[in-house]
Amino acid sequence: MTHLWLRAEQRANETRTGLTPEGAAQLIAAGMKVSVEESDSRVLPTAAYKQAGCEIVPAHSWPDAPRDAVIFGLKELPEDGTPLPHTHIMFGHAYKGQASGQKLLQRFKAGGGTLLDLEYLTDDNGRRVAAFGYWAGFAGAAVAVKCRIAQLRGEVCGPVQPFPDAEALKAALAEELAEVDAAEDRALVIGALGRVGRGATDLCEAMGIPVTGWDMKETAHGGPFPEILDHAYFFNCILANAETPPFVRPDAPEADRALRVIGDIACDPDSAFNPVQVYDRATTWEAPALRVHEDPPLDVMAIDNLPSMLPLESSEDFAAQLLDTLLTLPERENPVWQRARDLYAEHVAKV
């Protein structure tokens, strides 16, 4: 019997989940065992999982789970250096040279476990089977607008909090935006045809911000891209790789520019492929804006768990996308899982 163990997230401000009680019930009906860690912060109540037939286990007890259990979570594990003997389904951020990612792979290698990275679960066409992209783009654009509002008030954006739903977020943001003069602001979105870009575009349009949408065609010449500097907002909504050109070069802050806020929703500052070359660390819910130039201001918003601003909608959306793939977990030769195992083996062999 395949045993899936849903861990409680341990990162601050992370209330999302990749499995709903309804989805867990389907896994159980298909012959799987599902254990769910208690969590006071998960957006969906633990009691609902118990009602669905799940075994409820103590929070953060996954290190003591049976060796054959597959541990499922979203964000990073505690960085305590311990070996990892289990198979983990999670966002590892370990395959693009990130320092923390290398340490994670070393822990898997030491423990004999396996990383099945959610970012690299793909179908036969190379498309991700599940992504938080739309809500990352939507929430990321909202935080970027808050950064711009703060600039127009002569301030730096303060802490942000989750919202009960997208309508509440839009209503609150529209009220703030009405108090400042941002009528001339425009946004440029790279990756506009993808899920992340669509989310960013929808939020901007809901706020009355005109959007210039770019995708592969517009960036194929490799840059430079002076058009980015002509927009108040720039949103990077693509998954960068070795062929991705730099979109914002290190000299951009000193340039003559309309650019005021960069929303790096892809948020990979410590990757060698980072196409936004004016910052080197992620921002946080407590300090969403990293000011990289004072006059005129230029802020970078690069929060790496943006969908948690809308945890219910983003969890239900992601879990629905992923469920069919989770149902195939007992099928060891299923190509989605096998590709993830092969990619892990390729990268862990290098550490």
C-alpha positions in Angstrom: 0.0 0.0 0.0 1.4 3.4 -1.0 1.6 5.7 2.1 1.4 9.5 1.6 2.3 11.6 4.6 1.1 15.2 4.4 3.4 17.3 6.6 2.6 20.5 8.4 4.4 23.4 6.9 7.0 25.0 9.1 7.7 28.2 7.3 6.2 31.4 8.7 3.2 32.8 6.7 2.8 29.4 4.9 -0.8 28.2 5.3 -1.3 26.5 1.9 -1.6 22.8 1.2 -1.3 20.6 -1.8 -4.0 18.2 -0.8 -7.6 18.9 0.2 -9.7 16.6 2.4 -11.7 15.8 -0.7 -8.6 14.8 -2.6 -7.4 12.7 0.3 -10.6 10.8 0.3 -10.1 10.0 -3.4 -6.6 8.7 -2.7 -7.9 6.5 0.2 -10.7 5.2 -2.1 -8.0 4.3 -4.6 -6.2 2.1 -2.0 -3.6 4.5 -0.6 -3.0 5.3 3.1 -2.9 9.0 3.9 -1.5 10.4 7.1 -2.0 14.1 7.9 0.0 16.0 10.4 -1.9 18.3 12.8 -1.6 21.9 11.9 -3.2 25.0 13.4 -2.0 27.2 10.5 -3.1 25.1 7.5 -5.9 26.9 5.7 -8.0 23.7 5.7 -8.9 22.2 9.2 -7.3 19.0 10.4 -10.8 17.7 11.4 -11.9 17.7 7.8 -9.0 15.3 6.9 -10.0 13.0 9.8 -13.5 13.0 8.5 -12.2 12.1 5.1 -10.6 8.9 6.6 -7.0 10.1 7.0 -4.8 9.1 9.9 -4.0 12.2 12.0 -0.5 12.3 13.4 1.4 14.9 15.4 2.8 18.0 13.7 6.3 17.8 12.4 6.6 14.1 13.1 7.5 13.2 9.5 11.2 12.4 10.4 9.9 9.4 12.3 7.4 8.3 9.6 7.8 4.8 8.3 10.7 4.6 5.8 8.4 3.8 2.9 6.1 6.8 3.5 6.2 9.5 0.9 6.4 12.8 2.6 4.4 15.6 0.9 4.7 19.3 1.6 5.2 22.5 -0.3 8.0 24.7 1.1 11.4 24.0 2.5 12.3 21.7 5.3 14.0 23.0 8.5 17.7 23.6 7.6 19.1 21.4 10.4 21.5 19.4 8.2 20.0 16.0 9.1 20.1 13.2 6.5 16.9 12.7 4.6 16.0 9.0 4.1 12.4 9.4 2.8 11.1 10.2 -0.6 9.8 13.8 -0.5 7.4 15.6 -2.8 8.1 19.3 -2.4 9.5 22.5 -4.0 13.2 21.9 -3.6 14.7 24.8 -5.4 17.8 22.7 -5.8 18.6 22.3 -9.5 19.8 25.7 -10.6 22.9 26.1 -8.5 21.2 27.6 -5.4 23.5 27.3 -2.3 20.6 26.1 -0.1 19.6 23.7 -2.8 23.1 22.1 -2.8 22.8 21.6 0.9 19.4 20.0 0.5 20.8 17.6 -2.1 23.6 16.7 0.2 21.1 15.8 2.9 19.2 13.5 0.5 22.4 11.9 -0.6 23.5 11.3 3.0 20.2 9.8 3.9 19.5 7.8 0.7 16.2 9.6 0.1 14.7 11.0 -3.1 13.4 14.4 -4.0 10.4 14.5 -6.4 10.4 18.2 -7.1 6.9 19.7 -7.7 8.4 22.3 -10.0 9.6 19.5 -12.3 6.6 17.2 -12.4 5.8 17.5 -16.1 3.6 15.8 -18.7 4.8 14.3 -22.0 4.9 17.8 -23.5 7.1 19.2 -20.8 4.2 21.2 -19.2 4.0 21.2 -15.4 1.1 19.1 -14.1 0.4 21.5 -11.3 1.5 25.1 -10.5 0.5 27.9 -8.2 1.4 30.2 -11.1 -1.8 32.1 -11.6 -2.2 33.1 -7.9 1.5 33.9 -7.6 1.1 36.3 -10.5 -2.1 37.8 -9.1 -0.8 38.3 -5.5 2.7 39.4 -6.7 1.2 42.1 -8.8 -0.9 43.2 -5.9 2.1 43.5 -3.6 4.0 45.4 -6.3 1.1 47.9 -6.6 1.3 48.3 -2.8 5.0 49.1 -3.2 4.1 51.8 -5.8 1.5 53.3 -3.5 4.0 53.5 -0.7 6.5 55.3 -3.1 3.9 57.8 -4.0 3.3 58.5 -0.3 7.1 59.0 0.2 7.4 55.7 2.0 8.7 52.1 1.6 6.0 49.4 1.6 5.3 48.0 5.0 4.2 44.4 6.0 1.6 42.6 4.0 -0.9 40.0 5.2 -3.1 37.3 3.6 -6.6 38.0 2.4 -9.7 35.8 2.7 -10.2 35.9 -1.0 -9.3 37.7 -4.3 -12.3 40.0 -4.1 -11.3 41.3 -0.7 -7.8 41.8 -2.0 -9.0 43.8 -5.0 -11.3 45.9 -3.0 -8.7 46.9 -0.4 -6.1 47.6 -3.1 -8.5 49.7 -5.2 -9.3 51.8 -2.1 -5.6 52.5 -1.4 -4.8 53.2 -5.1 -7.6 55.8 -5.2 -5.7 57.9 -2.7 -2.7 58.5 -4.8 -2.0 59.8 -8.3 -0.8 56.8 -10.4 -2.8 57.6 -13.5 0.2 57.5 -15.9 1.6 54.1 -14.6 1.9 51.2 -17.1 3.1 47.7 -16.6 5.2 45.3 -18.7 4.7 41.6 -18.2 7.2 39.1 -19.5 5.6 35.7 -19.7 2.2 37.2 -20.3 0.9 34.0 -22.0 1.7 31.7 -19.1 -0.3 31.2 -15.9 1.9 33.5 -13.8 1.7 36.3 -16.4 -2.1 35.9 -16.7 -2.5 36.3 -13.0 -0.3 39.5 -12.9 -2.1 40.9 -16.0 -5.6 40.2 -14.5 -4.7 42.0 -11.2 -3.2 45.0 -13.1 -6.2 45.3 -15.4 -8.6 45.0 -12.4 -6.8 48.0 -10.9 -7.0 50.0 -14.2 -3.2 49.7 -15.0 -2.5 49.2 -18.7 -0.4 46.2 -19.5 2.1 45.5 -22.3 2.3 41.7 -22.6 5.4 40.1 -23.8 6.3 36.5 -24.3 9.0 34.4 -26.2 8.5 36.3 -29.4 9.3 39.7 -27.9 12.4 38.5 -26.0 13.9 36.2 -28.7 16.4 38.8 -29.9 18.2 38.5 -26.5 18.2 42.1 -25.5 18.8 44.7 -24.3 15.2 45.6 -23.5 14.9 49.4 -23.1 11.1 49.1 -23.2 11.2 47.7 -19.7 12.5 51.1 -18.4 9.6 52.9 -20.0 7.0 51.2 -17.8 6.4 52.0 -14.1 6.1 48.3 -13.4 8.0 45.3 -14.7 6.9 41.8 -13.9 9.2 38.8 -14.5 6.9 35.8 -14.8 9.1 33.2 -16.5 11.1 30.2 -15.3 14.6 31.2 -16.3 17.2 28.9 -17.6 20.7 29.1 -19.1 19.3 30.6 -22.3 17.3 33.3 -20.7 18.7 36.8 -21.4 19.1 39.4 -18.7 15.9 41.6 -18.6 17.1 44.2 -16.1 20.8 44.8 -16.1 22.9 46.1 -13.2 23.0 49.6 -14.6 19.2 50.0 -14.8 18.8 51.8 -11.4 21.0 54.7 -12.6 19.3 54.9 -16.0 16.8 57.5 -17.2 13.6 55.4 -16.5 10.0 55.4 -15.7 10.5 52.1 -14.0 9.7 52.2 -10.3 8.8 48.7 -9.2 10.1 45.3 -10.3 7.9 42.4 -9.4 10.2 39.4 -9.7 7.5 36.9 -9.3 9.8 34.1 -10.5 12.0 35.0 -7.5 15.2 33.2 -8.0 17.8 35.7 -6.8 20.6 33.3 -6.0 20.4 31.4 -9.3 23.1 31.9 -11.9 20.2 32.4 -14.4 18.5 35.3 -12.6 17.5 37.7 -15.3 16.8 40.6 -12.9 20.4 41.6 -12.1 19.8 44.4 -9.6 19.2 42.4 -6.4 20.6 39.4 -4.6 18.0 38.3 -2.0 14.3 37.5 -1.7 12.0 40.0 0.1 9.6 39.0 2.8 6.0 39.6 4.0 7.5 41.8 6.8 9.6 43.8 4.3 8.1 43.3 0.8 10.2 46.0 -1.0 13.9 46.0 -1.4 14.9 49.6 -2.4 17.8 49.4 -4.8 17.8 53.1 -5.7 16.5 56.2 -3.9 15.9 59.0 -6.4 13.9 58.2 -8.3 12.9 55.2 -6.2 13.3 51.7 -7.6 11.9 48.8 -5.5 12.2 45.1 -6.1 9.4 42.9 -4.8 10.6 39.2 -4.7 8.5 37.2 -2.2 8.8 33.5 -2.8 5.5 32.3 -1.4 3.1 34.8 -2.9 0.2 32.5 -3.3 -0.1 32.3 0.5 -1.6 35.7 0.4 -4.7 33.9 -1.0 -4.3 30.5 0.6 -7.7 29.0 0.2 -8.0 29.7 -3.6 -4.5 28.8 -4.3 -4.6 25.6 -2.3 -7.8 24.4 -3.9 -6.6 25.3 -7.4 -3.2 23.6 -7.0 -4.5 20.5 -5.3 -7.1 20.0 -8.1 -4.4 20.2 -10.7 -2.1 17.7 -8.8 -4.6 15.1 -7.7 -4.6 13.0 -10.9 -0.8 12.7 -10.7 -0.9 11.8 -7.0 -3.4 9.0 -7.8 -0.7 7.5 -10.0 1.9 7.5 -7.2 1.6 3.7 -6.8 2.6 3.3 -10.4 6.4 3.5 -10.1 6.9 3.5 -13.8 4.5 6.4 -14.4 6.5 8.8 -16.7 5.7 11.9 -14.6 7.3 10.4 -11.5 10.0 8.7 -13.4 11.1 11.9 -15.0 11.3 13.5 -11.6 13.4 10.6 -10.2 15.7 10.8 -13.2 16.2 14.5 -12.8 17.0 14.1 -9.1 19.5 11.3 -9.8 21.2 13.6 -12.4 21.6 16.4 -9.9 22.4 14.5 -6.7 25.2 12.7 -8.6 27.0 16.1 -8.9 27.2 16.9 -5.2 
